[in-house]
Amino acid sequence: MVRTFRTHHVFSEEEREQVVRAYLNSSDTIKETAKRYGVGPSSLKEWLKKHRQGVRRVEKALFLQEKKQEQKPAEMKPQTPEEELVYLRKELDKAQQELTEAKRALATSELRNEALNTLIDVAERQGIKIRKNSGAKR
């Protein structure tokens, strides 16, 4: 009896990434993609798992880097009165911008509330009960 052995191809990191990207950019199943590239489905699943872990590591590093950059202005204390004045003006501008955005959001919410109350009033005039009756239940 003659045994035939399958050749075992070791995929490089670039090839693995190519297969993973092909899977992520297609609507194929893992099984279909694995078959197309001559990879076992379990291998592709493992590569996907490692890919996602790598993506999470990169995202976490970027998040920490952004957070660190946000903290730097607070750590950099002004040395002279002029620097302090510039710093305080920037902080004031930022606070005023946030206030303007909050006022805009409040106005939008109030307008939405008024529109919804008008709709309820119209519906109730048409005989559709929406609001609860006030009063204690016993």
Buried (B, 14 or more C-beta within 10 A) or exposed (E): EEEEEEEEEEBEEEBBBEBBEBBEEEEEEBEEBBBEBEBEBEBBBEBBEBBEEEEEEEEEEEEEEEEEEEEEEEEEEEEEEEEEEEBEEEEEEEEEEEEEEEEEEEEEEEEEEEEEEEEEEEEEEEEEEEEEEEEEEE
